[in-house]
């Protein structure tokens, strides 16, 4: 199950400048969370640092990923807006203490306490354990997040 965090939805409707994902300087990032996380159940959290149990991935060669080539487009035939970015890859990702359960899309500001949560992403392929191989994430052709 994927979700968009409630405070992010409200901030978008209020026109929060820090949440403008189409802005050239927007710093969208992805983190990988393990199976003990509460990122997937605390939908009302506002910032990365608010999550009770982040359980961020701890396997060898894991790093948070910057999301390149960010775009926001109107999809008139489907009556929605779409946010997309470049596909990502973790190279030689080692096993963590638990399996990876999903990814968190957030906008990096200065630290986790100030970085707004955007979405929990649990698409096909979860849970999995790193095995020293590459982990490729190819986003859906319809974008990473859709607003209807």
C-alpha positions as CSV (number, residue, x, y, z in Angstrom):
1,X,0.0,0.0,0.0
2,X,1.4,3.4,-0.9
3,X,0.2,6.7,0.6
4,X,0.7,10.5,0.5
5,X,1.2,12.0,4.0
6,X,-1.8,14.1,5.2
7,X,0.2,17.2,6.2
8,X,1.8,17.3,2.7
9,X,-1.6,17.3,1.1
10,X,-2.8,20.2,3.3
11,X,0.4,22.2,2.7
12,X,0.0,21.8,-1.0
13,X,-3.5,23.2,-0.8
14,X,-2.2,26.1,1.4
15,X,0.5,26.8,-1.2
16,X,3.5,26.0,1.0
17,X,6.6,27.2,-0.9
18,X,8.8,24.5,0.6
19,X,6.6,21.9,-1.0
20,X,6.8,23.1,-4.6
21,X,8.2,20.0,-6.2
22,X,8.3,21.7,-9.6
23,X,10.8,24.3,-8.4
24,X,14.2,24.1,-9.9
25,X,15.9,23.9,-6.5
26,X,13.5,21.3,-5.0
27,X,15.6,18.6,-3.3
28,X,13.4,15.5,-3.4
29,X,15.1,12.4,-1.9
30,X,14.3,8.7,-1.3
31,X,15.1,6.7,1.7
32,X,14.7,2.9,2.1
33,X,12.9,1.6,5.3
34,X,12.9,-1.8,6.8
35,X,10.1,-3.9,8.1
36,X,10.0,-2.5,11.7
37,X,9.2,1.0,10.3
38,X,6.2,3.1,11.2
39,X,6.6,5.3,8.1
40,X,3.9,3.2,6.5
41,X,1.4,3.6,9.4
42,X,1.9,7.1,10.7
43,X,0.2,8.9,7.8
44,X,-0.3,12.1,9.8
45,X,3.5,12.7,10.4
46,X,4.7,15.9,8.9
47,X,8.5,15.6,8.8
48,X,11.0,12.7,8.4
49,X,12.1,13.3,12.0
50,X,8.5,12.9,13.4
51,X,8.3,9.2,12.7
52,X,8.3,7.1,15.8
53,X,10.3,4.2,14.4
54,X,12.0,5.1,11.1
55,X,13.9,1.8,10.9
56,X,16.0,3.1,8.0
57,X,17.8,0.5,6.0
58,X,21.2,-0.4,7.4
59,X,22.8,-2.8,4.9
60,X,26.2,-2.2,3.4
61,X,26.4,0.4,0.6
62,X,23.0,1.9,1.5
63,X,22.7,5.7,1.1
64,X,19.7,8.0,0.7
65,X,19.1,8.8,-3.0
66,X,18.7,12.3,-4.5
67,X,15.9,12.2,-7.1
68,X,17.1,13.7,-10.3
69,X,15.1,15.0,-13.3
70,X,12.1,16.0,-11.3
71,X,9.0,16.9,-13.2
72,X,5.4,17.9,-12.5
73,X,2.9,17.5,-15.3
74,X,-0.8,17.8,-15.9
75,X,-2.4,14.5,-17.1
76,X,-5.7,15.9,-18.6
77,X,-7.0,12.6,-19.9
78,X,-6.8,11.2,-16.3
79,X,-7.7,14.4,-14.5
80,X,-4.7,14.5,-12.3
81,X,-1.2,16.0,-11.7
82,X,1.8,13.7,-11.8
83,X,5.2,14.0,-10.1
84,X,8.1,12.0,-11.6
85,X,11.8,11.7,-11.4
86,X,14.7,9.7,-12.7
87,X,14.9,6.0,-11.9
88,X,17.3,5.2,-9.0
89,X,19.7,2.4,-8.2
90,X,21.4,1.1,-5.1
91,X,24.7,-0.4,-6.1
92,X,25.9,-3.6,-4.3
93,X,23.3,-3.3,-1.6
94,X,24.1,-5.6,1.3
95,X,21.6,-7.3,3.6
96,X,20.1,-5.2,6.4
97,X,19.2,-6.4,9.8
98,X,15.6,-6.8,8.5
99,X,14.1,-6.8,5.0
100,X,13.4,-3.6,3.1
101,X,9.7,-2.8,3.3
102,X,9.3,0.3,1.2
103,X,10.6,3.7,0.3
104,X,9.9,7.2,1.6
105,X,9.8,10.2,-0.7
106,X,10.6,13.5,1.1
107,X,11.8,17.0,0.4
108,X,15.2,17.6,2.0
109,X,15.4,21.1,3.6
110,X,18.3,21.1,6.2
111,X,17.8,18.0,8.3
112,X,15.2,15.3,9.1
113,X,13.4,17.5,11.6
114,X,12.7,20.1,8.8
115,X,12.3,17.8,5.8
116,X,8.6,17.3,4.8
117,X,7.3,13.8,4.1
118,X,5.7,13.4,0.8
119,X,4.8,9.7,0.2
120,X,5.3,6.1,1.4
121,X,6.0,4.0,-1.6
122,X,5.3,0.2,-1.5
123,X,5.3,-0.9,-5.1
124,X,6.0,-4.4,-6.3
125,X,9.2,-6.1,-5.1
126,X,8.8,-5.5,-1.3
127,X,9.8,-6.9,1.0
128,X,13.3,-7.9,-0.1
129,X,16.8,-8.4,1.4
130,X,19.9,-6.9,-0.1
131,X,22.3,-9.6,-1.3
132,X,25.3,-7.5,-2.6
133,X,23.7,-7.0,-6.0
134,X,22.3,-3.9,-7.5
135,X,18.7,-2.8,-6.7
136,X,17.1,-0.9,-9.5
137,X,13.9,1.2,-9.0
138,X,12.1,2.0,-12.3
139,X,9.2,4.4,-11.5
140,X,5.8,3.8,-13.0
141,X,5.3,5.5,-16.4
142,X,2.4,7.5,-14.8
143,X,4.9,9.0,-12.3
144,X,5.9,8.4,-8.7
145,X,3.0,10.3,-7.1
146,X,-0.4,11.3,-8.6
147,X,-2.7,14.0,-7.3
148,X,-6.4,13.6,-8.2
